[in-house]
Amino acid sequence: MWKMVFWMMPVVAQAAPVLEIGGSCPGTMSVDISDNTPSGQVAILTGAGLGTTEVPAGPCTTALLDLEGSVALRGRVTADAAGAYRLTPTVSVGACDLAVQALDLSTCEVSRVVYTPESTSSYVATEAPLTDYDVD
């Protein structure tokens, strides 16, 4: 009599990418994406705010993003062997206060939504009154 043996392979779930953004806007920001597929591609997407948008094409067609309003692909980058990617772009005021999400193109997992810093250009610098000094 034959016995059937089933090898059970543990199912390992891929963690969602972790997205962190810092810096100033306009100016130099730091964008760190970790927990991606090692050496895999990652899409960086922006939207006007939180919502639900389906990816229309590519390897993750029908995956759901947590973005709404004019969702745009801002870049497609390749993670390093540890599954991380870092960039430090210098951005204009148009990149301020945008909702950003990373999409691992191997697993179709998405990061949580993170906002770019709010614009600092809305502050109006005022000049201090000039003071007269006596010069010897």
Steps between C-alpha positions, in 0.01 A plus 500: 500500500629843411490782748464853378712754671424866459776742565359812648695804407445792734332793335714808542312821450696787355490807720365817349757761401580766759513857369649793692533859377683787668665827419353825380280604213595673286854383549675172560289210620606151601291206378577162657325182388576173679358146532471459123585190303883485494626636165136545392333798340293749696259758361471838672154649456337826611144620533306792642397312814362180645254294300490185291642465150557183301833457321398512131794314340827321560593204717263608779190569291193525725705544820342766718683818594394717792525816288249717318492789258742509207712205611838525328794264464798707619766238454587133470810409699691181579551403863841383616581144617349583841174624343569869568521814288584859596483817299551864592333713234497877496139589431296806410186624675288278273621192689388631840215343698443207261384157610768242409486120491755233403394189307724190498466381140596140589244441776251780418508602868460872574645718774289720718440847360748765611476871422785714372575799726269799469629800311721733697478760225167625632678678783572862423833616631484842656799723522611631834507879520839648422687642792736795468839451660757767569830410343815657644 
